[in-house]
Amino acid sequence: MPQMAPLNWLTLLFFFIMIFIILNSFNYYTFTYQKKMGFLDQKASTKINWKCL
């Protein structure tokens, strides 16, 4: 029935918007940055040989 077509389009629009929001929120909360070593961390982790001093 042609009279029901706008309801179908609204239902599909709502469905795709909800999927878009859900997938974006999953992507946002599951993405993690890898920690970079700072200058002080690199300096503390290097071993100093006492013979070189």
N, C-alpha and C positions, 0 to 999 in steps of 0.2 A: 504494500500500500504506500503510495507516495506521501501521504500525510505523516507517516511514521519516520520518514527519512531524517528529519532534523533531530529526532530523539536518538536515532542510531549514530549520527555524527557526533552528537554531544557525548554519548556513552563512549564512543571510541576515543574522542579527544580526552575525556577524563581518564580513561584507562591508560593511554599512552603518557599522559602527564604524570600519573602516579608511578608508572614504571620508570620514567625518566628521573623523578625525584628519588625513588628508592635506589636505583643504580648509582646515582651521583653520591648519595649519602654513604653507601657501602664503599665506594671508591675513596671518599674523603676520610672515612674513619679507619680504613685498612692500610692506607699509605703511610709508611714511616720513613723518615730520613735516616741515613746512616751517619753516625756521629763522626765528625772530623776531629782529628787531634789538633789541639791548639798549640801555640808556641811553647807554653810552659809544660804541657804534657810531653811534647817531643824532647824538650830539654831534660826533663826528669827521667825519661825512659832511656836516654843514651847512657851507655856504660863508660866510665872514665877509667882508663888504665893508669895505675899509679907510676908505672915506669916511664910514661911519656911526659910526666910533669917534671 
